[in-house]
Amino acid sequence: MDDTWERVGTHRHRFEAPDLLHTIAVGPISRDEFALALDVIERHAERGPIFWLVDLTHLDGIAPEARRLLSERDARAFLRGIVLIGGGFPQRVLATLALKAVRLFWRHETHVPFAFLADEREALAWIEAERRARPARRGDAGRGPGAAVG
């Protein structure tokens, strides 16, 4: 496993081959930081959709402009699934608001599986189950919002 973390503001990202982007959100997320996170997702999904595991333990806000960015940049074609871990009630409320925005903006046929789980162990088990249930379809990433995911 690669232990190299890439920083985007106060947030960190680490790609684990073949298809897992692990993110630790620290502090508030601005529009610019969220745009850079989407760039990281797209870069790592060049060979096919990836899973995004986000640790919310230290999340301290998501700017409304960051949530609105989802209407401008549709990342579904790059994602096999999203799993959120950690955090208490405030972080889960913030994440729930962001996910409601995602559902409003992404009203197409493509469905990205998503889960809230307690910890990384549960998240990795969920991801492995998703891998078995829906094998990757290479070539889907980069095809735009209508591309099938998993």
DSSP file (Angstrom, degrees, kcal/mol; ACC not computed):
  #  RESIDUE AA STRUCTURE BP1 BP2  ACC     N-H-->O    O-->H-N    N-H-->O    O-->H-N    TCO  KAPPA ALPHA  PHI   PSI    X-CA   Y-CA   Z-CA
    1    1 A M              0   0    0      0, 0.0     2,-0.5     0, 0.0    15,-0.1   0.000 360.0 360.0 360.0 138.7    0.0    0.0    0.0
    2    2 A D        -     0   0    0     13,-0.2     0, 0.0     1,-0.1     0, 0.0  -0.708 360.0-169.5 -83.9 123.8    1.3    3.5   -0.8
    3    3 A D        +     0   0    0     -2,-0.5     2,-0.6     2,-0.1    -1,-0.1   0.198  46.7 121.5 -97.3  16.0    1.6    5.7    2.2
    4    4 A T        -     0   0    0     11,-0.2     2,-0.4     2,-0.0    11,-0.3  -0.700  47.9-158.4 -84.2 121.9    2.2    8.9    0.2
    5    5 A W        -     0   0    0     -2,-0.6     2,-0.5     9,-0.1     9,-0.2  -0.843   5.5-148.7-103.3 136.3   -0.4   11.5    0.9
    6    6 A E  E     -A   13   0A   0      7,-3.7     7,-2.6    -2,-0.4     2,-0.4  -0.882  18.3-137.8-100.4 131.4   -1.1   14.4   -1.5
    7    7 A R  E     +A   12   0A   0     -2,-0.5     2,-0.4     5,-0.2     5,-0.2  -0.737  22.8 179.3 -94.6 138.4   -2.2   17.6    0.2
    8    8 A V  E >  S-A   11   0A   0      3,-2.8     3,-2.0    -2,-0.4     2,-0.3  -0.872  74.1 -54.6-131.0  97.5   -5.0   19.8   -1.1
    9    9 A G  T 3  S-     0   0    0     -2,-0.4    20,-0.1     1,-0.3    -1,-0.0  -0.552 120.0 -23.8  64.3-127.4   -5.2   22.7    1.3
   10   10 A T  T 3  S+     0   0    0     -2,-0.3    -1,-0.3    18,-0.2     2,-0.2   0.492 124.2  92.7 -90.7  -4.2   -5.6   21.1    4.7
   11   11 A H  E <   -A    8   0A   0     -3,-2.0    -3,-2.8    14,-0.1     2,-0.4  -0.545  62.9-148.3 -92.4 155.4   -7.1   17.9    3.2
   12   12 A R  E     -AB   7  24A   0     12,-2.2    12,-2.7    -5,-0.2     2,-0.4  -0.953   9.5-168.8-128.4 146.2   -5.1   14.8    2.2
   13   13 A H  E     -AB   6  23A   0     -7,-2.6    -7,-3.7    -2,-0.4     2,-0.4  -0.979   3.8-178.3-130.8 143.3   -5.6   12.2   -0.5
   14   14 A R  E     - B   0  22A   0      8,-2.3     8,-3.0    -2,-0.4     2,-0.4  -0.966  17.0-145.1-142.4 126.0   -3.8    8.9   -1.1
   15   15 A F  E     - B   0  21A   0     -2,-0.4     2,-0.5   -11,-0.3   -13,-0.2  -0.770  10.9-166.6 -92.1 133.5   -4.5    6.6   -4.0
   16   16 A E  E >>  - B   0  20A   0      4,-3.4     4,-1.9    -2,-0.4     3,-0.6  -0.964  36.0 -90.0-120.7 112.5   -4.3    2.8   -3.4
   17   17 A A  T 34 S+     0   0    0     -2,-0.5   -15,-0.1     1,-0.3     4,-0.0  -0.295  98.3  24.9 -59.5 143.9   -4.2    0.7   -6.5
   18   18 A P  T 34 S-     0   0    0      0, 0.0    -1,-0.3     0, 0.0    -3,-0.0  -0.981 132.7 -28.2 -94.9 -14.9   -6.1   -0.6   -8.2
   19   19 A D  T <4 S+     0   0    0     -3,-0.6    32,-3.5    31,-0.1     2,-0.5   0.046  90.7 109.9-157.0  35.4   -9.1    1.7   -7.6
   20   20 A L  E  <  -Bc  16  51A   0     -4,-1.9    -4,-3.4    30,-0.2     2,-0.6  -0.967  35.2-170.9-128.6 121.9   -9.3    3.4   -4.2
   21   21 A L  E     -Bc  15  52A   0     30,-3.0    32,-2.6    -2,-0.5     2,-0.5  -0.948  13.3-161.0-106.6 117.5   -8.9    7.1   -3.4
   22   22 A H  E     -Bc  14  53A   0     -8,-3.0    -8,-2.3    -2,-0.6     2,-0.4  -0.866  10.2-172.7-100.1 126.2   -8.7    7.7    0.4
   23   23 A T  E     -Bc  13  54A   0     30,-3.2    32,-3.3    -2,-0.5     2,-0.6  -0.962  16.0-161.2-122.6 137.4   -9.4   11.2    1.5
   24   24 A I  E     -Bc  12  55A   0    -12,-2.7   -12,-2.2    -2,-0.4     2,-0.5  -0.969  15.4-152.3-114.3 113.9   -9.0   12.8    4.9
   25   25 A A  E     -     0   0A   0     30,-2.1    33,-0.7    -2,-0.6     2,-0.5  -0.754  14.6-175.1 -88.5 126.0  -11.0   16.0    5.2
   26   26 A V  E     - c   0  58A   0     -2,-0.5    33,-0.2     2,-0.1   -16,-0.2  -0.972  52.1 -24.5-127.4 117.6   -9.6   18.4    7.7
   27   27 A G  E    S- c   0  59A   0     31,-3.2    33,-2.3    -2,-0.5    34,-0.3  -0.395 109.6 -16.9  80.8-162.0  -11.3   21.7    8.5
   28   28 A P  E     -     0   0A   0      0, 0.0     2,-0.6     0, 0.0   -18,-0.2  -0.420  61.4-131.9 -77.7 155.0  -13.8   23.4    6.2
   29   29 A I  E     - c   0  62A   0     32,-2.3    34,-2.9    -2,-0.1    37,-0.2  -0.942  21.6-159.9-109.7 119.7  -13.9   22.6    2.4
   30   30 A S     >  -     0   0    0     -2,-0.6     4,-2.4    32,-0.2     5,-0.2  -0.414  32.9-105.7 -88.5 169.2  -13.9   25.5    0.1
   31   31 A R  H  > S+     0   0    0      2,-0.2     4,-2.6     1,-0.2     5,-0.2   0.925 121.8  50.3 -59.3 -45.2  -15.0   25.5   -3.5
   32   32 A D  H  > S+     0   0    0      1,-0.2     4,-2.2     2,-0.2    -1,-0.2   0.904 111.0  48.1 -62.8 -41.6  -11.4   25.7   -4.7
   33   33 A E  H  > S+     0   0    0      2,-0.2     4,-2.1     1,-0.2    -1,-0.2   0.891 112.3  49.2 -65.9 -38.6  -10.4   22.7   -2.5
   34   34 A F  H  X S+     0   0    0     -4,-2.4     4,-2.2     2,-0.2    -2,-0.2   0.892 109.3  52.3 -68.0 -38.1  -13.4   20.7   -3.7
   35   35 A A  H  X S+     0   0    0     -4,-2.6     4,-1.8     1,-0.2    -2,-0.2   0.908 110.2  48.6 -62.2 -41.4  -12.6   21.5   -7.3
   36   36 A L  H  X S+     0   0    0     -4,-2.2     4,-2.1     2,-0.2    -2,-0.2   0.873 108.5  53.9 -66.1 -36.5   -9.0   20.2   -6.7
   37   37 A A  H  X S+     0   0    0     -4,-2.1     4,-2.3     2,-0.2    -2,-0.2   0.902 107.7  50.3 -63.6 -40.2  -10.4   17.1   -5.0
   38   38 A L  H  X S+     0   0    0     -4,-2.2     4,-2.6     2,-0.2    -1,-0.2   0.872 108.0  53.4 -64.9 -35.9  -12.5   16.4   -8.2
   39   39 A D  H  X S+     0   0    0     -4,-1.8     4,-2.5     2,-0.2    -2,-0.2   0.913 108.1  50.3 -61.6 -42.1   -9.3   16.9  -10.2
   40   40 A V  H  X S+     0   0    0     -4,-2.1     4,-2.2     2,-0.2    -2,-0.2   0.920 110.5  49.8 -62.3 -44.4   -7.6   14.3   -8.1
   41   41 A I  H  X S+     0   0    0     -4,-2.3     4,-1.3     1,-0.2    -2,-0.2   0.953 112.3  47.0 -58.5 -51.1  -10.6   11.9   -8.6
   42   42 A E  H  < S+     0   0    0     -4,-2.6     3,-0.3     1,-0.2    -2,-0.2   0.893 110.9  52.1 -60.8 -40.9  -10.5   12.4  -12.4
   43   43 A R  H >< S+     0   0    0     -4,-2.5     3,-1.0     1,-0.2    -1,-0.2   0.913 112.7  43.9 -62.9 -42.5   -6.7   11.9  -12.5
   44   44 A H  H 3< S+     0   0    0     -4,-2.2     3,-0.4     1,-0.2    -1,-0.2   0.649 109.0  59.3 -78.6 -13.6   -6.8    8.6  -10.6
   45   45 A A  T ><  +     0   0    0     -4,-1.3     3,-0.8    -3,-0.3    -1,-0.2   0.179  67.5 112.1 -98.7  17.5   -9.8    7.4  -12.6
   46   46 A E  T <  S+     0   0    0     -3,-1.0    -1,-0.2     1,-0.3    -2,-0.1   0.825  84.5  40.5 -59.7 -31.0   -8.1    7.6  -16.0
   47   47 A R  T 3  S-     0   0    0     -3,-0.4    92,-0.5     1,-0.4    -1,-0.3   0.519 134.7 -46.1 -95.5  -6.6   -8.1    3.8  -16.3
   48   48 A G  S <  S-     0   0    0     -3,-0.8    -1,-0.4    90,-0.2    90,-0.1  -0.791  80.6 -45.9 154.0 164.9  -11.6    3.3  -14.9
   49   49 A P        -     0   0    0      0, 0.0    30,-0.3     0, 0.0     2,-0.3  -0.135  54.3-156.5 -57.9 150.0  -13.9    4.4  -12.1
   50   50 A I  E     - d   0  79A   0     28,-2.6    30,-3.5    -9,-0.0    31,-1.0  -0.795  17.6-110.4-124.3 165.0  -12.6    4.4   -8.6
   51   51 A F  E     -cd  20  81A   0    -32,-3.5   -30,-3.0    -2,-0.3     2,-0.6  -0.770  25.7-148.8 -91.8 143.2  -14.0    4.1   -5.0
   52   52 A W  E     -cd  21  82A   0     29,-2.6    31,-2.6    -2,-0.3     2,-0.6  -0.947  11.3-171.6-118.2 111.1  -13.8    7.3   -2.9
   53   53 A L  E     -cd  22  83A   0    -32,-2.6   -30,-3.2    -2,-0.6     2,-0.5  -0.909   9.3-169.2-102.5 117.0  -13.3    6.6    0.8
   54   54 A V  E     -cd  23  84A   0     29,-2.6    31,-2.7    -2,-0.6     2,-0.7  -0.936  14.8-150.1-116.8 122.0  -13.7    9.9    2.8
   55   55 A D  E     -cd  24  85A   0    -32,-3.3   -30,-2.1    -2,-0.5     3,-0.3  -0.818  13.4-177.5 -89.7 115.7  -12.8   10.2    6.5
   56   56 A L  E >   +     0   0A   0     29,-3.3     3,-2.1    -2,-0.7    32,-0.2   0.388  48.6 111.4 -92.9   1.1  -15.0   12.9    8.0
   57   57 A T  E 3  S+     0   0A   0     28,-0.3    31,-0.2     1,-0.3    -1,-0.2   0.812  89.8  28.5 -49.5 -39.7  -13.6   12.8   11.5
   58   58 A H  E 3  S+c   26   0A   0    -33,-0.7   -31,-3.2    -3,-0.3    -1,-0.3   0.186  86.8 133.1-111.0  15.7  -12.0   16.3   11.2
   59   59 A L  E <   +c   27   0A   0     -3,-2.1     3,-0.1   -33,-0.2   -33,-0.1  -0.463  27.2 178.5 -68.1 136.7  -14.4   17.9    8.7
   60   60 A D  E     -     0   0A   0    -33,-2.3     2,-0.1     1,-0.4    -1,-0.1  -0.095  56.7 -32.4-134.0  36.5  -15.5   21.4    9.8
   61   61 A G  E     -     0   0A   0    -34,-0.3   -32,-2.3   -33,-0.1    -1,-0.4  -0.308  43.6-128.3 129.6 149.8  -17.8   22.6    7.1
   62   62 A I  E     -c   29   0A   0    -34,-0.2   -32,-0.2    -2,-0.1     5,-0.1  -0.975  33.4-124.7-130.0 115.9  -18.5   22.5    3.4
   63   63 A A    >>  -     0   0    0    -34,-2.9     4,-1.7    -2,-0.4     3,-0.9  -0.282  16.7-125.0 -59.8 141.1  -18.9   25.9    1.7
   64   64 A P  H 3> S+     0   0    0      0, 0.0     4,-2.4     0, 0.0     5,-0.2   0.856 113.6  58.4 -54.8 -34.4  -22.2   26.3   -0.2
   65   65 A E  H 3> S+     0   0    0      1,-0.2     4,-1.1     2,-0.2   -35,-0.1   0.837 102.8  53.3 -65.0 -31.8  -20.1   27.1   -3.3
   66   66 A A  H <4 S+     0   0    0     -3,-0.9     4,-0.4   -37,-0.2     3,-0.2   0.908 109.2  47.8 -68.7 -41.6  -18.4   23.7   -3.0
   67   67 A R  H >< S+     0   0    0     -4,-1.7     3,-1.3     1,-0.2     4,-0.3   0.899 109.5  53.5 -65.1 -39.6  -21.8   22.0   -2.9
   68   68 A R  H >X S+     0   0    0     -4,-2.4     3,-1.9     1,-0.3     4,-0.5   0.763  91.3  75.5 -66.6 -23.9  -23.0   24.0   -5.9
   69   69 A L  H >X S+     0   0    0     -4,-1.1     4,-2.2     1,-0.3     3,-1.2   0.793  81.6  70.4 -57.9 -27.0  -19.9   22.9   -7.8
   70   70 A L  H <4 S+     0   0    0     -3,-1.3    -1,-0.3    -4,-0.4    -2,-0.2   0.765  91.6  57.6 -63.7 -24.7  -21.6   19.5   -8.2
   71   71 A S  H <4 S+     0   0    0     -3,-1.9    -1,-0.3    -4,-0.3    -2,-0.2   0.732 113.3  40.1 -75.7 -19.6  -24.0   21.1  -10.6
   72   72 A E  H << S+     0   0    0     -3,-1.2     2,-0.5    -4,-0.5    -2,-0.2   0.757 120.3  40.1 -96.8 -30.4  -21.1   22.1  -12.8
   73   73 A R     <  -     0   0    0     -4,-2.2     2,-0.8     2,-0.0    -1,-0.2  -0.926  68.1-161.1-128.8 106.8  -18.9   19.1  -12.6
   74   74 A D        +     0   0    0     -2,-0.5     3,-0.3    -3,-0.2    70,-0.1  -0.779  10.9 178.0 -91.3 111.1  -20.5   15.7  -12.7
   75   75 A A    >>  +     0   0    0     -2,-0.8     3,-1.9     1,-0.2     4,-0.5   0.371  49.4 105.6 -95.6   4.2  -18.1   13.1  -11.2
   76   76 A R  G >4 S+     0   0    0      1,-0.3     3,-1.4     2,-0.2    -1,-0.2   0.860  74.4  58.1 -56.2 -38.8  -20.3   10.0  -11.5
   77   77 A A  G 34 S+     0   0    0     -3,-0.3    -1,-0.3     1,-0.3    66,-0.2   0.694 107.8  49.0 -65.9 -16.4  -18.5    8.6  -14.5
   78   78 A F  G <4 S+     0   0    0     -3,-1.9   -28,-2.6    63,-0.2     2,-0.4   0.507 101.0  77.3 -98.7  -6.4  -15.3    8.5  -12.4
   79   79 A L  E <<  -d   50   0A   0     -3,-1.4   -28,-0.2    -4,-0.5     3,-0.1  -0.899  42.3-179.8-117.5 132.9  -16.7    6.9   -9.3
   80   80 A R  E    S-     0   0A   0    -30,-3.5     2,-0.3    -2,-0.4   -29,-0.2   0.679  80.2 -24.9 -90.5 -25.5  -17.6    3.2   -8.6
   81   81 A G  E     -d   51   0A   0    -31,-1.0   -29,-2.6    31,-0.2     2,-0.4  -0.937  52.9-133.8-179.1 158.2  -18.8    4.1   -5.1
   82   82 A I  E     -de  52 114A   0     31,-2.4    33,-1.9    -2,-0.3     2,-0.4  -0.995  19.2-176.8-126.5 131.0  -18.5    6.6   -2.2
   83   83 A V  E     -de  53 115A   0    -31,-2.6   -29,-2.6    -2,-0.4     2,-0.4  -0.993   8.1-160.1-131.4 128.3  -18.0    5.6    1.4
   84   84 A L  E     -de  54 116A   0     31,-2.8    33,-3.1    -2,-0.4     2,-0.3  -0.882  14.3-179.0-108.7 134.9  -17.9    8.1    4.3
   85   85 A I  E     +de  55 117A   0    -31,-2.7   -29,-3.3    -2,-0.4   -28,-0.3  -0.874  36.5   8.4-130.4 162.5  -16.4    7.1    7.6
   86   86 A G        +     0   0    0     32,-0.8    33,-0.1    31,-0.6    31,-0.1   0.041  65.8 103.7  69.5-174.3  -15.8    8.7   11.0
   87   87 A G        -     0   0    0      4,-0.1   -30,-0.2    31,-0.1    -1,-0.1   0.166  59.0-105.7  82.1 157.6  -17.0   11.9   12.4
   88   88 A G     >  -     0   0    0    -32,-0.2     4,-2.2   -31,-0.2     5,-0.2  -0.162  56.0 -61.4-101.5-160.7  -19.8   12.7   14.8
   89   89 A F  H  > S+     0   0    0      1,-0.2     4,-2.2     2,-0.2     5,-0.2   0.901 130.5  52.2 -56.5 -47.2  -23.2   14.1   14.4
   90   90 A P  H  > S+     0   0    0      0, 0.0     4,-2.2     0, 0.0    -1,-0.2   0.909 111.2  47.1 -60.0 -41.2  -22.1   17.5   12.9
   91   91 A Q  H  > S+     0   0    0      1,-0.2     4,-2.6     2,-0.2    -2,-0.2   0.890 111.6  50.8 -67.2 -38.5  -19.9   15.9   10.3
   92   92 A R  H  X S+     0   0    0     -4,-2.2     4,-2.4     2,-0.2    -1,-0.2   0.863 108.7  51.9 -67.9 -34.9  -22.7   13.5    9.3
   93   93 A V  H  X S+     0   0    0     -4,-2.2     4,-2.4    -5,-0.2    -2,-0.2   0.941 111.2  47.6 -64.0 -46.8  -25.1   16.4    9.0
   94   94 A L  H  X S+     0   0    0     -4,-2.2     4,-2.2     1,-0.2    -2,-0.2   0.926 113.9  46.9 -59.4 -45.3  -22.7   18.2    6.7
   95   95 A A  H  X S+     0   0    0     -4,-2.6     4,-2.6     1,-0.2    -1,-0.2   0.889 110.1  53.2 -65.4 -38.7  -22.1   15.1    4.6
   96   96 A T  H  X S+     0   0    0     -4,-2.4     4,-2.3     2,-0.2    -1,-0.2   0.909 108.4  50.1 -63.2 -41.9  -25.9   14.5    4.4
   97   97 A L  H  X S+     0   0    0     -4,-2.4     4,-1.9     2,-0.2    -1,-0.2   0.924 111.5  48.7 -61.3 -43.8  -26.5   18.0    3.1
   98   98 A A  H  X S+     0   0    0     -4,-2.2     4,-2.2     1,-0.2    -2,-0.2   0.909 111.2  50.0 -62.8 -41.3  -23.8   17.5    0.5
   99   99 A L  H  X S+     0   0    0     -4,-2.6     4,-2.5     2,-0.2    -1,-0.2   0.850 106.7  54.5 -68.2 -33.7  -25.2   14.2   -0.6
  100  100 A K  H  X S+     0   0    0     -4,-2.3     4,-1.9     2,-0.2    -1,-0.2   0.903 108.6  49.7 -64.0 -38.8  -28.7   15.7   -0.9
  101  101 A A  H  X S+     0   0    0     -4,-1.9     4,-2.4     2,-0.2     5,-0.2   0.912 108.9  52.8 -63.3 -41.7  -27.1   18.3   -3.2
  102  102 A V  H  X S+     0   0    0     -4,-2.2     4,-2.9     1,-0.2    -2,-0.2   0.937 108.5  49.5 -58.2 -47.6  -25.5   15.4   -5.2
  103  103 A R  H  < S+     0   0    0     -4,-2.5    -1,-0.2     1,-0.2    -2,-0.2   0.856 111.3  49.7 -63.6 -34.6  -28.9   13.7   -5.6
  104  104 A L  H  < S+     0   0    0     -4,-1.9     3,-0.4     1,-0.2    -1,-0.2   0.912 118.0  38.5 -68.0 -42.2  -30.5   16.9   -6.8
  105  105 A F  H  < S+     0   0    0     -4,-2.4     2,-0.9     1,-0.2    -2,-0.2   0.820 112.0  57.0 -79.5 -31.6  -27.8   17.6   -9.4
  106  106 A W     <  +     0   0    0     -4,-2.9     2,-0.7    -5,-0.2    -1,-0.2  -0.479  61.4 148.2-102.3  62.2  -27.2   14.0  -10.5
  107  107 A R        +     0   0    0     -2,-0.9     2,-0.2    -3,-0.4    -1,-0.1  -0.255  38.3 106.3 -91.1  46.3  -30.7   13.1  -11.7
  108  108 A H  S    S-     0   0    0     -2,-0.7    38,-0.0     2,-0.3    -2,-0.0  -0.551  87.7 -90.9-113.9-178.1  -29.7   10.8  -14.5
  109  109 A E  S    S+     0   0    0     -2,-0.2     2,-0.1     2,-0.1    37,-0.1   0.803  93.9  99.8 -64.7 -30.9  -29.7    7.0  -14.8
  110  110 A T        -     0   0    0     35,-0.3     2,-0.5    38,-0.1    -2,-0.3  -0.372  56.5-164.8 -66.1 130.2  -26.2    6.5  -13.4
  111  111 A H        -     0   0    0     38,-0.2    38,-0.2    -2,-0.1    -2,-0.1  -0.969   8.8-159.3-118.2 127.0  -26.2    5.5   -9.8
  112  112 A V        -     0   0    0     -2,-0.5   -31,-0.2    38,-0.0   -32,-0.1  -0.925  25.6-127.2-103.4 114.6  -23.1    5.7   -7.7
  113  113 A P        -     0   0    0      0, 0.0   -31,-2.4     0, 0.0     2,-0.3  -0.282  34.5-177.3 -59.3 146.1  -23.4    3.4   -4.6
  114  114 A F  E     -e   82   0A   0    -33,-0.2     2,-0.3     2,-0.0   -31,-0.2  -0.997  11.6-179.5-150.0 148.1  -22.7    5.1   -1.4
  115  115 A A  E     -e   83   0A   0    -33,-1.9   -31,-2.8    -2,-0.3     2,-0.5  -0.998  23.9-141.3-149.2 147.6  -22.6    4.3    2.3
  116  116 A F  E     +e   84   0A   0     -2,-0.3     2,-0.3   -33,-0.2   -31,-0.2  -0.956  36.8 173.5-100.6 124.3  -21.9    5.9    5.8
  117  117 A L  E     -e   85   0A   0    -33,-3.1   -31,-0.6    -2,-0.5     3,-0.0  -0.897  38.9-119.6-133.1 164.0  -19.9    3.5    7.9
  118  118 A A  S    S-     0   0    0     -2,-0.3   -32,-0.8   -33,-0.2     2,-0.3   0.888  82.5  -7.2 -71.6 -41.9  -18.2    3.6   11.3
  119  119 A D  S  > S-     0   0    0    -34,-0.2     4,-2.1   -33,-0.1     5,-0.1  -0.879  73.7 -89.3-151.4 176.9  -14.6    3.0   10.4
  120  120 A E  H  > S+     0   0    0     -2,-0.3     4,-3.0     1,-0.2     5,-0.2   0.849 118.3  58.8 -64.5 -36.2  -12.0    2.1    7.7
  121  121 A R  H  > S+     0   0    0      1,-0.2     4,-1.8     2,-0.2    -1,-0.2   0.945 110.2  42.5 -59.4 -48.0  -12.3   -1.6    8.4
  122  122 A E  H  > S+     0   0    0      1,-0.2     4,-2.4     2,-0.2    -1,-0.2   0.886 113.6  53.7 -64.5 -38.3  -16.0   -1.5    7.6
  123  123 A A  H  X S+     0   0    0     -4,-2.1     4,-2.7     1,-0.2    -2,-0.2   0.927 108.2  48.2 -62.8 -45.3  -15.4    0.7    4.6
  124  124 A L  H  X S+     0   0    0     -4,-3.0     4,-2.3     1,-0.2    -1,-0.2   0.870 111.3  50.8 -65.5 -35.6  -12.8   -1.6    3.1
  125  125 A A  H  X S+     0   0    0     -4,-1.8     4,-2.2    -5,-0.2    -1,-0.2   0.912 111.0  49.0 -65.8 -41.8  -15.2   -4.6    3.6
  126  126 A W  H  X S+     0   0    0     -4,-2.4     4,-2.3     2,-0.2    -2,-0.2   0.920 111.5  49.6 -62.4 -44.4  -18.0   -2.6    1.8
  127  127 A I  H  X S+     0   0    0     -4,-2.7     4,-2.5     1,-0.2    -2,-0.2   0.917 110.0  50.4 -62.3 -43.5  -15.7   -1.7   -1.0
  128  128 A E  H  X S+     0   0    0     -4,-2.3     4,-2.0     1,-0.2    -1,-0.2   0.903 109.9  50.4 -62.7 -40.0  -14.6   -5.3   -1.5
  129  129 A A  H  X S+     0   0    0     -4,-2.2     4,-2.5     1,-0.2    -1,-0.2   0.900 110.7  49.7 -63.8 -40.0  -18.3   -6.4   -1.5
  130  130 A E  H  X S+     0   0    0     -4,-2.3     4,-2.8     2,-0.2    -2,-0.2   0.892 107.6  54.3 -64.8 -39.8  -19.0   -3.8   -4.2
  131  131 A R  H  < S+     0   0    0     -4,-2.5    -2,-0.2     1,-0.2    -1,-0.2   0.919 113.0  42.7 -59.7 -43.1  -16.0   -5.0   -6.3
  132  132 A R  H  < S+     0   0    0     -4,-2.0    -2,-0.2     1,-0.2    -1,-0.2   0.901 117.5  45.6 -70.3 -40.5  -17.4   -8.5   -6.2
  133  133 A A  H  < S+     0   0    0     -4,-2.5    -2,-0.2     1,-0.3    -1,-0.2   0.854 128.3  23.3 -72.4 -35.3  -21.0   -7.5   -6.9
  134  134 A R  S  < S-     0   0    0     -4,-2.8    -1,-0.3    -5,-0.2     3,-0.1  -0.740  81.6-152.2-135.6  84.2  -20.2   -5.0   -9.7
  135  135 A P        -     0   0    0      0, 0.0    -3,-0.1     0, 0.0    -4,-0.1  -0.207  35.2 -90.8 -56.5 147.4  -16.9   -5.7  -11.4
  136  136 A A        -     0   0    0     -5,-0.1     2,-0.7     1,-0.1    13,-0.1  -0.259  29.2-148.3 -60.3 142.7  -15.2   -2.7  -12.9
  137  137 A R    >   -     0   0    0     11,-0.1     3,-1.4    -3,-0.1     4,-0.2  -0.889  21.0-141.8-113.4  96.8  -16.0   -1.8  -16.5
  138  138 A R  T 3  S+     0   0    0     -2,-0.7   -90,-0.2     1,-0.2   -91,-0.1  -0.194  81.6  37.6 -58.6 146.2  -12.8   -0.3  -17.9
  139  139 A G  T 3  S+     0   0    0    -92,-0.5    -1,-0.2   -93,-0.1   -91,-0.1   0.345  84.3 103.8  94.3  -7.4  -13.3    2.6  -20.2
  140  140 A D    X   +     0   0    0     -3,-1.4     3,-1.6   -93,-0.1     4,-0.1   0.874  57.8  89.9 -74.7 -36.0  -16.3    4.1  -18.4
  141  141 A A  T 3  S+     0   0    0      1,-0.2   -63,-0.2    -4,-0.2     7,-0.0  -0.299  91.2  21.4 -63.4 142.9  -14.3    6.9  -16.8
  142  142 A G  T 3  S+     0   0    0      5,-0.1    -1,-0.2     1,-0.1    -2,-0.1   0.459  89.5 109.1  84.1   0.0  -14.1   10.1  -18.8
  143  143 A R  S <  S-     0   0    0     -3,-1.6     3,-0.3     1,-0.3    -2,-0.1   0.487  81.7-115.2 -89.7  -1.2  -17.2    9.3  -20.9
  144  144 A G    >   -     0   0    0      1,-0.2     3,-1.9    -4,-0.1    -1,-0.3  -0.358  49.7 -39.5  98.8-179.7  -19.3   12.0  -19.2
  145  145 A P  T 3  S+     0   0    0      0, 0.0   -35,-0.3     0, 0.0    -1,-0.2   0.729 129.3  56.3 -59.4 -27.3  -22.3   12.0  -17.0
  146  146 A G  T 3  S+     0   0    0     -3,-0.3    -2,-0.1   -37,-0.1     2,-0.1   0.512  78.3 118.0 -85.5  -2.2  -24.2    9.2  -18.8
  147  147 A A  S <  S-     0   0    0     -3,-1.9     2,-0.1    -7,-0.1    -7,-0.1  -0.394  70.7-113.0 -68.1 138.9  -21.4    6.7  -18.5
  148  148 A A        -     0   0    0     -2,-0.1     2,-0.5   -38,-0.1   -11,-0.1  -0.445  24.6-152.1 -71.5 143.0  -22.4    3.6  -16.5
  149  149 A V              0   0    0    -38,-0.2   -38,-0.2    -2,-0.1   -69,-0.1  -0.968 360.0 360.0-119.9 115.6  -20.7    3.1  -13.2
  150  150 A G              0   0    0     -2,-0.5    -1,-0.1   -13,-0.1   -70,-0.1   0.473 360.0 360.0  61.7 360.0  -20.3   -0.5  -12.0
